[in-house]
Amino acid sequence: MSTIAAVSTPNAAGGIAVIRISGENALDVAERIFTPSGNRSIKDMSGYTCAYGIAHDNGERLDDCILTVFRAPHSYTGEDVVEISCHGGIWVTKRILRAILKNGAENAGAGEFTKRAYLNGKLDLTQAEAVMDIISAKGDRELKMAENLREGAAFRKAEKCSDRLMKILGDLAAWADYPEEDIPEVEPANLCRELAEVRKDLLSLVENYDCGRIIREGVSAAIVGRPNVGKSTLFNCLSGCERSIVTNIAGTTRDVVEESVRIGDSVLRLADTAGIRQTDDIIEGIGVDIAEKLIDSSELIIAVFDGNSPLTEDDLKLLEKIDNKKTVAVVNKSDLGICKEISEIERHIQHTVYLSAKESDGIEKLQTAIEKVLEINESSFSSAAVANERQKKCIDSALVCVESAVSALENGELLDAVNVLIDEAEQYLLSLMGKKVTDAVVDEVFSRFCVGK
């Protein structure tokens, strides 16, 4: 493979920048543009050693730098790797990269360093995918989940299932291909028990997928309620800025205002909606229709009620509409006193929070309620789980095949048919781990990476 290079730090001014070179000619390329102090030779440097020196371009001094050598196979990519740490100015970094490219290296593509690590056996495919999750993590939970994936928790569980299926396939093949040998017949009952264990392990991989997706990507959430209950005030409080207009005039919010907000370790893709009520105003009516559609499509509903006044007909209609939805009820304006009739809300919605959005009082209770509704807990991100849709599709497909094999056994079908289904499940697991995967899939996985990683 060619020798590649890219800036591995963000494209912004900083204290230092790191330029990475990887490939069989990495040391040669580095020697052409970098002169270590003391006239040392880069080619004579051992792995994991550094040298201070000058980066240059055709004799023109560019910057004082630190060069680090990583020898194959003991490097991130498994190839010879050189990393040059220079001052973090955007222009000087570009000049040094340009000199490297002029002297024999090629621009690295998106995720190409990690792709080479995968191709050279330094990472399995699930671990490689976790690298981008680590880079994009926005909180402790995302980071812990990504680290767990990078350590290979999902790979190990999938490999365990794959090994069990492979043993079953071996037993079936031996029994079918060598009938004259003294090989015990494969008993359908024993086979069912083995497949049931595989099914259990596969289900454990995907059972936390939705929760993991919420931790990584956030959850779509809509703030709903009748006019003037404090929806926009709550939205602004959670957003940390004045995103929605707040007035005492009913129907002020007519369009949907959206913002990604973090509540504790949860990210909400939050939408402030028009007050839900009967109206003759055409424009406000469109906003009400959109709000009602968001109730159907959002993963979380934050239903806001005015705690200082009795429930209205519009409030009661809203309670009916959000029945069976994942909902947190917010009884707002607690600083003004709570009407006794408001307790009716708790009969409809288990997770009810009393707060004052205007005074930002009680937001911590809202955070706790949201996490309970979304069922986010420690085990959701500490256990082995699939990380993305590609992995989930592989597991789901393998599950279908395993369940079909069990059904075939229970219906008394021939073991040849069962063998085909088990073999198909095994192929899906091999694809999950990257042991049998097309170039197109590999390219798709790494296309989501940033250049330099």
PLY file of the C-alpha trace (Angstrom):
ply
format ascii 1.0
element vertex 453
property float x
property float y
property float z
element edge 452
property int vertex1
property int vertex2
end_header
0.00 0.00 0.00
1.06 3.58 -0.59
2.47 5.84 2.10
-0.20 8.24 3.34
-0.18 11.42 5.41
-2.69 13.76 7.04
-3.07 16.23 9.86
-4.50 14.23 12.79
-5.45 17.16 14.99
-8.39 19.55 14.38
-8.13 22.14 11.61
-7.83 25.02 14.06
-5.13 27.04 15.79
-3.80 25.45 18.97
-0.73 24.77 21.04
0.48 21.92 18.82
-0.59 20.05 15.70
0.24 16.44 14.80
0.88 15.24 11.26
0.84 11.47 10.79
2.66 9.52 8.07
2.05 5.78 7.62
3.36 3.22 5.14
6.45 1.33 4.11
8.20 4.55 3.01
7.16 6.65 6.02
10.72 6.91 7.38
12.15 7.84 3.95
9.56 10.57 3.46
10.16 11.96 6.94
13.92 12.05 6.40
13.48 14.21 3.30
11.63 16.96 5.18
12.98 16.69 8.73
16.50 17.12 10.09
17.01 15.86 13.65
19.41 17.72 15.92
22.84 16.14 16.19
22.65 14.88 12.58
20.91 11.69 13.64
19.33 9.48 10.98
15.59 8.91 11.29
16.04 5.45 9.77
18.27 4.48 12.70
15.70 5.49 15.32
14.03 2.74 17.32
10.29 2.51 17.73
8.68 4.65 20.44
11.54 7.18 20.33
11.48 10.91 19.61
13.83 13.44 18.10
13.87 17.23 18.19
14.68 18.90 14.88
13.70 21.20 12.03
11.00 20.64 9.41
11.92 22.14 6.06
10.83 22.38 2.44
13.67 22.42 -0.09
15.96 23.97 2.49
13.40 26.52 3.69
12.99 26.26 7.46
9.34 25.71 8.40
9.22 25.01 12.14
10.89 23.45 15.17
9.26 20.05 15.66
9.29 16.79 17.60
9.33 13.65 15.47
8.18 10.29 16.90
8.81 6.92 15.26
6.60 3.84 15.57
8.00 0.71 13.94
5.82 -1.92 12.26
4.00 -3.90 13.47
3.94 -2.05 16.81
2.04 1.01 15.64
-1.58 2.13 15.34
-1.82 1.07 11.70
0.55 -1.90 11.92
2.86 -0.12 9.44
5.88 2.13 9.96
4.45 5.37 11.32
6.00 8.79 11.86
4.24 11.56 13.73
5.50 15.13 13.55
4.38 17.50 16.30
4.72 21.15 15.28
3.40 24.46 16.54
-0.38 24.51 16.12
-0.75 27.30 13.59
-3.01 26.41 10.65
-0.62 27.76 8.03
2.58 26.16 9.34
0.78 22.84 9.66
-0.38 23.03 6.05
3.13 23.92 4.89
4.65 20.89 6.60
1.93 18.57 5.23
2.49 20.03 1.76
6.22 19.29 2.03
5.46 15.71 3.09
3.15 15.22 0.10
5.75 16.67 -2.28
8.28 14.12 -1.03
6.49 10.86 -1.66
3.37 10.61 0.50
-0.26 10.70 -0.61
-3.21 12.39 1.08
-4.94 10.00 3.47
-8.63 9.42 2.88
-11.35 9.59 5.52
-10.58 7.02 8.22
-7.71 5.54 6.23
-5.32 5.16 9.17
-7.93 3.18 11.13
-8.88 1.27 7.98
-5.27 0.14 7.65
-5.25 -0.83 11.33
-8.25 -3.05 10.57
-6.76 -4.52 7.40
-3.49 -5.23 9.22
-5.25 -7.04 12.06
-4.69 -4.38 14.73
-8.45 -3.91 15.25
-11.53 -5.94 14.40
-14.30 -4.15 12.53
-16.45 -3.53 15.61
-13.45 -1.99 17.43
-12.66 0.17 14.41
-16.22 1.50 14.36
-15.90 2.34 18.06
-12.95 4.66 17.34
-15.26 7.18 15.67
-17.70 6.88 18.57
-14.86 7.81 20.96
-13.98 10.86 18.86
-17.60 12.04 18.67
-18.48 11.31 22.32
-20.06 14.35 23.97
-20.30 13.03 27.52
-19.17 10.36 29.98
-21.83 7.87 28.94
-21.02 8.06 25.23
-17.32 7.74 26.05
-17.82 4.73 28.33
-19.96 2.97 25.75
-17.43 3.67 22.98
-14.53 2.48 25.16
-16.45 -0.69 25.95
-16.94 -1.30 22.23
-13.29 -0.59 21.44
-12.22 -3.12 24.05
-14.09 -5.71 21.99
-16.99 -6.60 24.29
-19.44 -6.96 21.40
-16.83 -8.80 19.31
-16.14 -11.33 22.06
-19.83 -12.13 22.55
-20.42 -12.40 18.80
-17.32 -14.58 18.48
-18.63 -16.86 21.24
-21.89 -17.29 19.30
-19.97 -17.85 16.08
-17.81 -20.54 17.69
-20.89 -22.37 18.98
-22.52 -22.27 15.56
-19.29 -23.46 13.95
-19.14 -26.42 16.32
-22.75 -27.31 15.46
-21.95 -27.08 11.75
-18.91 -29.31 12.28
-20.97 -31.93 14.11
-23.63 -31.89 11.39
-21.02 -32.16 8.62
-19.17 -35.01 10.33
-22.38 -36.94 10.91
-23.60 -36.40 7.33
-20.31 -36.91 5.46
-18.94 -39.90 7.34
-21.89 -42.22 8.01
-19.62 -45.26 8.13
-17.63 -43.84 11.06
-18.73 -44.30 14.66
-19.98 -40.70 15.03
-22.94 -40.05 17.36
-26.10 -38.90 15.63
-26.97 -35.24 16.16
-30.02 -35.17 18.42
-32.58 -32.45 17.52
-33.35 -31.83 21.20
-29.67 -31.19 22.01
-29.37 -29.03 18.92
-32.36 -26.95 20.02
-30.78 -26.34 23.40
-27.51 -25.21 21.81
-29.32 -22.86 19.45
-31.40 -21.48 22.32
-28.19 -20.47 24.10
-26.92 -18.77 20.95
-30.24 -16.95 20.59
-30.04 -15.75 24.19
-26.55 -14.29 23.66
-27.55 -12.59 20.41
-30.60 -11.04 22.06
-28.41 -9.66 24.85
-26.32 -7.87 22.24
-29.26 -5.98 20.77
-31.49 -5.50 23.82
-29.78 -2.23 24.77
-29.44 -0.97 21.20
-32.19 1.66 21.44
-30.83 2.95 24.74
-27.31 3.03 23.29
-28.56 4.89 20.23
-30.20 7.45 22.51
-26.94 7.89 24.43
-24.95 8.36 21.20
-27.38 10.26 18.98
-29.88 11.82 21.38
-33.64 11.39 21.44
-36.32 13.36 19.63
-38.43 15.16 22.23
-41.39 17.53 21.94
-42.56 20.05 24.53
-46.35 20.17 24.24
-49.27 21.69 26.11
-52.00 24.29 25.80
-51.04 27.97 25.34
-49.44 29.95 28.16
-48.45 27.03 30.38
-44.73 27.89 30.06
-43.56 25.65 27.21
-41.30 28.27 25.63
-39.97 29.35 29.03
-39.03 25.73 29.76
-37.52 25.37 26.28
-35.36 28.48 26.81
-34.38 27.26 30.28
-33.21 23.90 28.91
-31.52 25.50 25.89
-29.64 28.01 28.01
-30.58 30.87 25.70
-33.60 32.83 24.44
-34.50 30.62 21.48
-38.29 30.94 21.76
-40.27 34.17 22.14
-42.04 34.34 25.51
-45.08 36.61 26.06
-48.35 36.55 28.00
-50.27 36.43 24.73
-51.75 33.01 24.01
-50.62 31.55 20.68
-47.26 33.38 20.53
-45.45 30.22 19.39
-46.80 29.21 15.99
-43.90 27.41 14.35
-41.63 24.68 15.73
-38.37 25.84 17.30
-35.70 23.14 17.62
-32.48 22.82 19.59
-30.19 20.02 20.78
-29.87 20.26 24.55
-28.04 18.20 27.15
-29.83 17.26 30.34
-27.32 15.47 32.53
-25.82 12.81 30.26
-28.83 12.71 27.93
-29.03 14.67 24.68
-32.50 15.74 23.58
-33.31 16.93 20.06
-35.88 19.23 21.57
-38.81 20.90 19.79
-40.89 23.75 21.22
-44.37 23.56 19.70
-47.45 25.73 19.32
-49.98 25.62 22.14
-52.56 22.90 21.44
-56.08 24.31 21.38
-59.04 24.94 19.07
-58.38 28.10 17.05
-59.84 29.96 14.10
-56.47 31.51 13.26
-55.29 29.70 10.09
-51.56 30.15 10.78
-51.83 29.15 14.43
-53.94 26.16 13.35
-51.10 24.94 11.13
-48.77 25.15 14.13
-51.23 23.16 16.24
-51.43 20.46 13.54
-47.62 20.22 13.47
-47.53 19.94 17.28
-50.03 17.07 17.21
-48.00 15.27 14.53
-44.86 15.66 16.66
-46.66 13.93 19.53
-47.03 10.89 17.27
-43.46 10.94 15.90
-41.34 12.00 18.91
-39.64 9.43 21.11
-40.23 11.49 24.25
-43.06 13.85 25.18
-42.60 16.59 27.76
-46.18 17.61 28.53
-46.41 20.96 30.31
-49.34 22.03 32.53
-50.02 25.22 34.49
-49.87 24.17 38.12
-51.49 27.41 39.25
-54.82 26.80 37.49
-57.32 23.93 37.20
-57.09 21.50 34.29
-58.93 22.68 31.19
-60.66 20.75 28.44
-57.53 21.19 26.29
-55.40 19.70 29.10
-57.68 16.67 29.37
-57.61 16.12 25.59
-53.81 16.26 25.69
-53.70 13.65 28.46
-55.79 11.34 26.28
-53.60 11.92 23.24
-50.31 11.16 25.01
-51.63 8.00 26.62
-49.16 5.10 26.06
-46.41 7.50 24.95
-43.10 7.87 26.77
-44.01 11.01 28.69
-42.77 13.24 31.47
-45.43 15.59 32.83
-44.16 19.01 33.91
-46.39 20.89 36.33
-45.00 24.38 35.81
-45.28 27.63 37.84
-44.76 25.85 41.15
-43.45 29.15 42.54
-47.00 30.54 42.29
-48.63 27.69 44.19
-50.15 24.40 43.05
-53.87 23.91 42.43
-55.19 20.76 44.16
-56.93 19.59 41.00
-53.54 19.26 39.28
-52.91 15.99 41.16
-55.21 14.41 38.55
-52.22 14.44 36.18
-50.37 11.89 38.32
-53.17 9.37 37.73
-52.46 9.54 34.00
-48.68 10.05 33.91
-46.37 8.13 36.22
-43.42 10.50 35.92
-44.71 13.92 36.99
-42.36 16.75 37.98
-43.24 20.00 39.76
-40.98 22.92 38.81
-40.70 26.59 37.97
-39.20 27.08 34.51
-39.09 30.84 35.06
-36.93 30.40 38.17
-35.03 27.36 36.76
-36.10 25.51 39.89
-36.60 21.74 39.71
-34.70 21.03 36.47
-32.69 18.28 38.23
-35.96 16.45 38.95
-36.86 16.70 35.28
-33.49 15.18 34.36
-34.07 12.23 36.69
-37.59 11.67 35.34
-36.40 11.74 31.72
-33.73 9.12 32.42
-36.29 6.88 34.12
-38.73 7.18 31.20
-36.00 6.45 28.66
-34.74 3.58 30.87
-31.17 4.83 30.76
-29.08 3.19 33.46
-25.53 2.08 34.14
-25.97 -1.31 32.46
-27.19 0.37 29.27
-23.72 1.57 28.38
-21.44 -0.75 30.37
-22.54 -4.05 28.83
-21.70 -5.47 25.42
-24.01 -3.99 22.81
-24.11 -3.34 19.09
-22.99 0.14 18.11
-24.75 0.97 14.87
-27.28 -0.09 12.25
-24.76 -2.22 10.32
-24.00 -4.30 13.39
-27.66 -4.50 14.40
-28.66 -5.68 10.93
-26.10 -8.49 11.11
-27.33 -9.59 14.55
-31.01 -9.33 13.56
-30.39 -11.42 10.44
-28.44 -14.02 12.41
-31.28 -14.16 14.96
-33.86 -14.79 12.25
-31.79 -17.68 10.91
-31.26 -19.22 14.37
-34.96 -18.94 15.23
-35.90 -20.44 11.85
-33.50 -23.33 12.51
-35.14 -23.99 15.89
-38.58 -23.88 14.27
-37.44 -26.29 11.56
-36.16 -28.74 14.17
-39.39 -28.54 16.15
-41.38 -29.22 12.95
-39.31 -32.31 12.20
-37.62 -30.98 9.05
-34.48 -32.63 7.70
-31.16 -31.69 9.28
-29.91 -30.61 5.83
-32.38 -27.70 5.89
-31.39 -26.82 9.44
-27.73 -26.90 8.42
-28.37 -24.30 5.70
-30.02 -21.92 8.18
-27.25 -22.29 10.76
-24.61 -21.71 8.08
-26.41 -18.54 7.01
-26.47 -17.29 10.62
-22.74 -17.96 10.85
-22.09 -15.88 7.73
-23.91 -12.90 9.26
-21.81 -13.13 12.41
-18.61 -13.32 10.39
-19.71 -10.17 8.55
-20.41 -8.46 11.87
-16.85 -9.12 13.04
-15.30 -8.24 9.69
-14.05 -11.76 9.03
-16.13 -12.00 5.89
-17.07 -8.62 4.54
-17.05 -6.95 1.14
-14.84 -4.01 0.19
-18.00 -1.93 -0.23
-18.98 -2.50 3.41
-15.46 -1.65 4.62
-15.43 1.54 2.56
-18.85 2.53 3.95
-17.71 1.99 7.55
-14.63 4.20 7.21
-16.24 6.86 5.04
-17.84 8.26 8.21
-14.43 8.91 9.80
-12.58 12.21 9.81
-9.41 12.56 7.74
-6.37 12.00 9.95
-7.92 9.08 11.83
0 1
1 2
2 3
3 4
4 5
5 6
6 7
7 8
8 9
9 10
10 11
11 12
12 13
13 14
14 15
15 16
16 17
17 18
18 19
19 20
20 21
21 22
22 23
23 24
24 25
25 26
26 27
27 28
28 29
29 30
30 31
31 32
32 33
33 34
34 35
35 36
36 37
37 38
38 39
39 40
40 41
41 42
42 43
43 44
44 45
45 46
46 47
47 48
48 49
49 50
50 51
51 52
52 53
53 54
54 55
55 56
56 57
57 58
58 59
59 60
60 61
61 62
62 63
63 64
64 65
65 66
66 67
67 68
68 69
69 70
70 71
71 72
72 73
73 74
74 75
75 76
76 77
77 78
78 79
79 80
80 81
81 82
82 83
83 84
84 85
85 86
86 87
87 88
88 89
89 90
90 91
91 92
92 93
93 94
94 95
95 96
96 97
97 98
98 99
99 100
100 101
101 102
102 103
103 104
104 105
105 106
106 107
107 108
108 109
109 110
110 111
111 112
112 113
113 114
114 115
115 116
116 117
117 118
118 119
119 120
120 121
121 122
122 123
123 124
124 125
125 126
126 127
127 128
128 129
129 130
130 131
131 132
132 133
133 134
134 135
135 136
136 137
137 138
138 139
139 140
140 141
141 142
142 143
143 144
144 145
145 146
146 147
147 148
148 149
149 150
150 151
151 152
152 153
153 154
154 155
155 156
156 157
157 158
158 159
159 160
160 161
161 162
162 163
163 164
164 165
165 166
166 167
167 168
168 169
169 170
170 171
171 172
172 173
173 174
174 175
175 176
176 177
177 178
178 179
179 180
180 181
181 182
182 183
183 184
184 185
185 186
186 187
187 188
188 189
189 190
190 191
191 192
192 193
193 194
194 195
195 196
196 197
197 198
198 199
199 200
200 201
201 202
202 203
203 204
204 205
205 206
206 207
207 208
208 209
209 210
210 211
211 212
212 213
213 214
214 215
215 216
216 217
217 218
218 219
219 220
220 221
221 222
222 223
223 224
224 225
225 226
226 227
227 228
228 229
229 230
230 231
231 232
232 233
233 234
234 235
235 236
236 237
237 238
238 239
239 240
240 241
241 242
242 243
243 244
244 245
245 246
246 247
247 248
248 249
249 250
250 251
251 252
252 253
253 254
254 255
255 256
256 257
257 258
258 259
259 260
260 261
261 262
262 263
263 264
264 265
265 266
266 267
267 268
268 269
269 270
270 271
271 272
272 273
273 274
274 275
275 276
276 277
277 278
278 279
279 280
280 281
281 282
282 283
283 284
284 285
285 286
286 287
287 288
288 289
289 290
290 291
291 292
292 293
293 294
294 295
295 296
296 297
297 298
298 299
299 300
300 301
301 302
302 303
303 304
304 305
305 306
306 307
307 308
308 309
309 310
310 311
311 312
312 313
313 314
314 315
315 316
316 317
317 318
318 319
319 320
320 321
321 322
322 323
323 324
324 325
325 326
326 327
327 328
328 329
329 330
330 331
331 332
332 333
333 334
334 335
335 336
336 337
337 338
338 339
339 340
340 341
341 342
342 343
343 344
344 345
345 346
346 347
347 348
348 349
349 350
350 351
351 352
352 353
353 354
354 355
355 356
356 357
357 358
358 359
359 360
360 361
361 362
362 363
363 364
364 365
365 366
366 367
367 368
368 369
369 370
370 371
371 372
372 373
373 374
374 375
375 376
376 377
377 378
378 379
379 380
380 381
381 382
382 383
383 384
384 385
385 386
386 387
387 388
388 389
389 390
390 391
391 392
392 393
393 394
394 395
395 396
396 397
397 398
398 399
399 400
400 401
401 402
402 403
403 404
404 405
405 406
406 407
407 408
408 409
409 410
410 411
411 412
412 413
413 414
414 415
415 416
416 417
417 418
418 419
419 420
420 421
421 422
422 423
423 424
424 425
425 426
426 427
427 428
428 429
429 430
430 431
431 432
432 433
433 434
434 435
435 436
436 437
437 438
438 439
439 440
440 441
441 442
442 443
443 444
444 445
445 446
446 447
447 448
448 449
449 450
450 451
451 452
